[in-house]
Amino acid sequence: MEKARRITALYPEELKELLAETGQPAYRARQLFSWLHEKTATSYDEMTNLPRALREKLAETHPLTKAVVVKRLCSELDDTRKYLFELEDGNVIESVRMSYEHGISVCVSTQVGCRMGCRFCASTLGGLVRPLTADEMLAQVYRIRQDGGERVSHVVLMGSGEPLDNYEETLRFIRLLCAEEGQNLSQRNITLSTCGLVPEMRRLAEEGLSITLAVSLHAPSDEKRRRLMPVANRYSMEEILDACHLWFAETGRRVTFEYALIAGENDGEEDARALARFLADFPAHVNLIPVNTVKEREYKRSGVPAIVRFHKKLEKYGINDTIRREMGADIQGACGQLRNNYIQYGQEKVT
């Protein structure tokens, strides 16, 4: 039997059905949805246009999702903030708030830990603990919005976890976040990053979404990719590219390919040429990412000269690319670092 969803994870029509069971009129569901997703209330006491008896009953039967900030790190280099949230079961997850000219962007985790096993990523060190529910993903956005008192304009599903390994909850999160009666965030302002789960990528292409799809490629060949990413043993780069062609055909949305530059591993000029050949004639954008150094991992980031050479080589071959601006480098900005340190050392030593 499927576990009952938290009230914050219900669609408007599901809220209507829930309240109808207690004899409430349809407009009460609209009021409740607005409190949960537009005003991001954290207590039923705030919902003053709902009858007191209804609020008391809901508080008893449908407690609101809790995500408590146990650590907040603020960068001295830029306006980035990293949050560590404790969930009701004691697990901790992390999110990042970043400030850009175009607005405030929040990087959301979709799982506690991750089972994809990418060799250079801190999120995978402890494996997968459990997937997050849609309301736990929403709570990250809503609490960060409340903390800063500012509207979140963009959301990236690039935190800990593989979004497509938690497909149903991720999709529900996107649709709730974009609901007209709630935050009404444009789907075009949401980016979903995947390491390349081909069946789920193909399924996502059929969902009628207008989000941005980002594929973590990180290598110019299957051989090199298998060394870095265990998922490459399941799906080849050609299979991934074929799924990307389907995505573009169904959505008209260009795919972003993420490429973490690792010193001596995938940052040579021949790597750039091979990547350019692979992406030739496909409308894509390559996001070059100087890999974050993780103390438990052996990989080191490429030096600036190597990064610039790689970028120039891609440009020479006609590939649209940018070097990602590094955010929050002084506050353990890489996915998984803050959570791992918290688990290992405790809150007092995580600064």
C-alpha positions in Angstrom: 0.0 0.0 0.0 1.3 3.4 -1.0 2.3 5.6 1.9 -0.1 8.6 2.4 1.4 11.8 1.0 2.0 14.9 3.2 -0.6 17.6 2.7 2.1 19.9 1.1 2.7 17.3 -1.6 -1.0 17.2 -2.8 -2.2 18.7 -6.1 -5.1 21.2 -5.9 -7.6 18.5 -7.0 -6.3 16.1 -4.4 -6.7 18.8 -1.7 -10.2 19.3 -2.9 -11.0 15.6 -2.5 -9.4 15.5 0.9 -11.4 18.4 2.3 -14.6 17.2 0.6 -14.4 14.1 2.8 -15.0 16.4 5.8 -17.8 18.4 4.1 -15.7 21.4 3.2 -16.6 23.5 0.1 -14.2 23.5 -2.9 -13.0 27.0 -2.2 -11.4 25.9 1.1 -9.0 23.7 -1.0 -8.0 26.8 -3.0 -7.4 28.8 0.2 -5.4 26.0 1.8 -3.2 25.5 -1.3 -2.5 29.2 -1.4 -1.4 29.1 2.2 0.9 26.1 1.6 2.5 27.1 -1.7 2.0 30.8 -2.3 2.4 32.1 1.3 4.5 29.1 2.3 2.9 28.9 5.8 4.7 26.8 8.4 1.8 26.5 10.8 -2.0 26.1 10.4 -2.3 29.0 12.9 -1.2 31.4 10.1 -4.2 30.3 8.0 -6.6 32.8 9.4 -9.3 32.6 6.7 -9.8 28.9 7.5 -12.2 28.0 10.3 -10.5 27.3 13.6 -12.1 23.8 13.8 -10.7 22.9 10.4 -7.2 24.2 11.3 -7.2 22.2 14.5 -8.4 19.0 12.7 -5.7 19.4 10.0 -3.0 20.0 12.5 -4.0 16.8 14.2 -4.4 14.6 11.1 -2.0 16.2 8.5 1.0 17.8 10.2 3.1 20.1 8.0 6.4 19.0 6.6 9.3 20.2 8.7 12.8 21.0 7.5 14.8 22.7 10.2 17.9 24.8 9.4 20.7 23.3 11.5 23.5 25.1 9.7 23.8 28.2 7.5 27.1 29.1 5.9 27.5 32.5 4.2 30.2 33.0 1.6 32.6 35.9 2.1 33.5 35.7 -1.6 30.0 36.2 -3.1 26.4 36.2 -1.9 26.1 32.5 -1.8 24.5 30.7 1.2 24.6 27.0 2.0 21.9 25.4 4.1 21.9 22.2 6.0 18.4 21.0 6.8 17.4 18.3 9.3 14.3 16.3 8.4 11.8 14.7 10.7 13.5 11.4 10.6 16.9 12.9 11.6 18.5 12.8 8.2 20.2 15.9 6.9 20.2 17.4 3.4 21.8 20.4 1.9 20.7 23.2 -0.4 22.4 26.3 -1.9 21.1 29.8 -2.5 22.9 31.7 -5.2 22.5 35.3 -6.3 22.8 36.2 -10.0 21.9 39.3 -12.0 18.8 37.5 -13.2 17.6 36.7 -9.7 17.9 34.2 -6.9 18.6 30.6 -7.7 18.2 27.6 -5.3 20.0 24.3 -5.8 17.8 21.5 -4.4 18.7 18.0 -3.3 16.4 15.2 -4.4 17.7 12.3 -2.3 19.5 11.8 1.0 22.8 10.6 -0.4 23.1 9.1 -3.9 23.7 5.6 -5.3 25.1 6.7 -8.7 28.7 6.4 -7.4 30.4 9.1 -9.6 34.0 8.9 -8.6 34.6 12.6 -8.1 31.4 13.5 -6.2 31.0 13.9 -2.4 27.3 13.1 -2.5 27.9 9.4 -3.2 30.4 8.7 -0.4 27.8 7.2 1.9 25.6 5.7 -0.8 21.8 6.3 -1.0 19.9 6.6 2.3 16.5 7.3 0.9 14.7 9.4 -1.7 13.1 12.7 -0.7 9.4 13.3 -1.1 8.1 16.2 -3.2 7.2 18.2 -0.1 10.7 17.8 1.3 12.1 19.2 -1.9 9.6 22.1 -1.8 10.6 22.7 1.9 14.1 23.5 0.8 12.9 26.2 -1.6 10.3 27.6 0.8 12.5 27.8 3.8 15.3 29.5 1.9 12.8 32.0 0.5 11.5 32.8 4.0 15.1 33.1 5.4 16.1 35.7 2.8 12.7 37.3 2.4 13.1 37.2 -1.3 11.5 35.5 -4.3 13.2 32.5 -5.7 13.3 33.0 -9.5 15.2 29.8 -10.6 15.6 26.3 -9.3 18.2 23.8 -10.2 17.9 20.1 -9.4 21.7 19.6 -9.0 22.1 19.0 -5.3 22.7 15.6 -3.7 20.9 12.7 -5.4 19.9 11.8 -9.0 16.5 13.4 -9.8 15.5 10.8 -12.3 16.3 8.0 -9.8 13.4 9.6 -7.8 11.3 10.2 -10.9 7.7 10.5 -9.5 8.5 12.7 -6.6 10.7 15.0 -8.7 8.0 15.4 -11.3 5.4 16.2 -8.6 7.8 18.7 -7.1 8.2 20.5 -10.4 4.5 20.6 -11.1 3.7 21.9 -7.6 6.4 24.5 -7.7 5.1 25.8 -11.0 1.4 25.7 -10.1 -0.4 28.9 -10.9 -2.1 29.0 -7.5 1.3 28.7 -5.7 4.8 30.0 -6.6 3.8 30.1 -10.3 7.5 29.6 -11.2 8.1 29.3 -14.9 9.1 25.8 -16.0 11.7 27.4 -18.2 13.4 28.6 -15.0 13.9 25.0 -13.7 17.0 22.9 -14.7 17.1 19.2 -14.0 20.5 17.5 -14.0 20.9 13.8 -14.7 23.9 11.5 -15.0 22.2 9.9 -17.9 19.4 7.4 -16.9 18.3 6.8 -20.5 14.8 5.2 -20.0 13.8 8.0 -17.6 15.2 10.7 -19.9 13.0 9.3 -22.7 10.0 9.2 -20.4 10.6 12.8 -19.3 10.6 13.9 -22.9 7.0 12.8 -23.1 5.8 14.7 -20.0 5.1 18.0 -21.8 7.5 20.0 -19.7 9.5 23.0 -20.8 12.3 22.7 -18.2 16.0 22.7 -19.1 17.6 19.3 -19.2 21.3 19.1 -18.2 23.2 15.9 -18.8 26.3 15.2 -16.7 28.7 13.9 -19.4 32.1 14.5 -18.0 34.0 12.5 -20.6 34.4 12.5 -24.4 34.3 8.7 -24.7 32.6 5.7 -23.2 36.0 4.3 -22.0 36.8 7.4 -20.0 33.3 7.9 -18.8 33.2 4.4 -17.3 36.2 5.2 -15.2 34.4 8.3 -13.8 30.8 7.2 -13.7 29.5 3.7 -13.0 26.2 4.6 -14.8 28.3 4.5 -18.1 28.4 0.7 -17.7 24.6 0.7 -18.2 24.1 3.3 -20.9 26.5 4.4 -23.7 27.0 8.0 -24.7 25.3 7.2 -28.0 22.2 6.0 -26.1 22.3 9.2 -24.1 22.6 11.3 -27.2 19.7 9.5 -28.8 17.6 10.3 -25.7 18.7 13.9 -26.0 17.6 14.0 -29.7 14.1 12.8 -28.5 14.1 15.5 -25.8 14.8 18.2 -28.4 12.3 16.8 -30.8 9.5 16.7 -28.2 10.2 19.9 -26.3 12.3 22.2 -28.6 14.5 22.8 -25.7 18.3 22.8 -26.1 20.2 20.3 -23.9 23.1 21.4 -21.6 25.9 19.0 -21.2 27.9 19.3 -18.0 31.6 18.6 -18.2 33.7 18.6 -15.0 37.3 19.2 -15.8 39.7 16.9 -14.0 43.4 17.4 -14.2 45.1 14.8 -16.4 41.9 12.8 -16.8 39.6 14.5 -19.3 41.0 18.0 -19.9 43.5 17.5 -22.8 43.2 18.9 -26.3 42.4 15.5 -27.7 39.5 15.3 -25.2 38.2 18.6 -26.4 38.4 17.4 -30.1 36.6 14.1 -29.2 33.9 15.9 -27.4 33.4 18.3 -30.3 33.1 15.4 -32.7 30.5 13.7 -30.5 28.3 16.8 -30.2 28.7 17.9 -33.8 25.4 18.9 -35.5 23.4 18.7 -32.2 22.0 21.9 -30.7 23.6 21.8 -27.3 25.5 23.9 -24.8 28.5 22.7 -22.9 28.9 23.9 -19.3 32.6 23.5 -18.3 32.9 23.0 -14.5 36.3 23.0 -12.7 35.8 20.0 -10.5 35.4 20.5 -6.8 38.2 18.9 -4.9 36.9 16.4 -2.3 39.3 15.2 0.3 38.1 11.6 0.1 38.6 11.5 -3.6 41.8 11.4 -5.7 40.8 13.7 -8.5 42.1 17.3 -8.7 40.7 20.2 -10.6 42.3 21.3 -13.9 44.4 24.4 -13.8 43.2 27.7 -15.3 45.5 27.3 -18.4 44.1 23.9 -19.2 40.5 25.1 -18.7 41.0 28.0 -21.0 42.7 25.8 -23.6 39.7 23.4 -23.5 37.2 26.2 -23.8 39.1 27.7 -26.8 39.3 24.3 -28.5 35.6 23.8 -28.2 35.0 27.2 -29.6 37.3 26.5 -32.5 35.2 23.5 -33.4 31.9 25.4 -33.2 30.7 24.1 -29.9 28.7 26.6 -27.7 30.2 26.5 -24.3 30.8 28.5 -21.1 33.0 28.1 -18.0 30.8 27.9 -15.0 31.3 30.7 -12.5 32.3 29.2 -9.2 30.0 30.0 -6.3 30.5 29.5 -2.6 34.0 28.1 -2.8 34.8 29.1 0.8 31.7 27.4 2.3 32.0 23.8 1.1 29.9 24.6 -2.0 30.3 21.2 -3.7 27.4 18.8 -3.4 27.6 16.6 -0.3 30.6 18.2 1.4 28.6 20.0 4.1 26.4 17.0 4.9 29.4 14.6 5.1 31.3 16.9 7.4 28.3 17.4 9.6 27.8 13.6 9.9 31.5 13.0 10.5 32.3 15.9 12.9 29.0 17.3 14.2 27.5 20.8 13.9 30.0 22.5 16.2 33.0 21.7 13.9 31.3 22.6 10.6 32.2 26.2 9.9 
